[in-house]
Structures are given as C-alpha cells and as structure tokens.
C-alpha cells in the first residue's frame, strides 16, 4: 500500500485526513440502490420520495457498526 501511495504521490497525512473526513461525514441513511445521505443539507430526492410515499425514514437509517473503529485504527497506523 505504501508503494502505491508513493507511486501516486499520496502522503500518509493526506490519506489520514481523507479517511477522517469520511468518518466525520459518514452516511446516516442508505437505500437498496446505494444512495446515501449523511443528514446534512437538503434531504435528497430518493429519501424525500420515500417519505412522501409514507415510508418512515428510519427504515433507511444505517445501524452503527464496528467498521468505524477499524478505520480509526487504520488511520493510526499511518500517523
């Protein structure tokens, strides 16, 4: 991985910042087609349409997982 990072000029700091950004802005809602929304800004059309059709938006809420913790450990490896 480090070889590929060097090949493309990606610094460990840039990788850690990118991963941290993704963690800080993780999606809260996801549909079966992979559309995601982190709850910030205007509600996307796919979720608004489902809500307007009578579907509770909690149906699309993503359950917290241990993946976030694993990603944080990965960031620590590059610091």
C-alpha positions, 0 to 999 in steps of 0.5 A: 500500500505504501508503494502505491501511495508513493507511486501516486504521490499520496502522503500518509497525512493526506490519506489520514485526513481523507479517511477522517473526513469520511468518518466525520461525514459518514452516511446516516441513511442508505437505500437498496440502490446505494444512495446515501445521505449523511443528514446534512443539507437538503434531504435528497430526492430518493429519501424525500420520495420515500417519505412522501410515499409514507415510508418512515425514514428510519427504515433507511437509517444505517445501524452503527457498526464496528467498521468505524473503529477499524478505520480509526485504527487504520488511520493510526497506523499511518500517523 
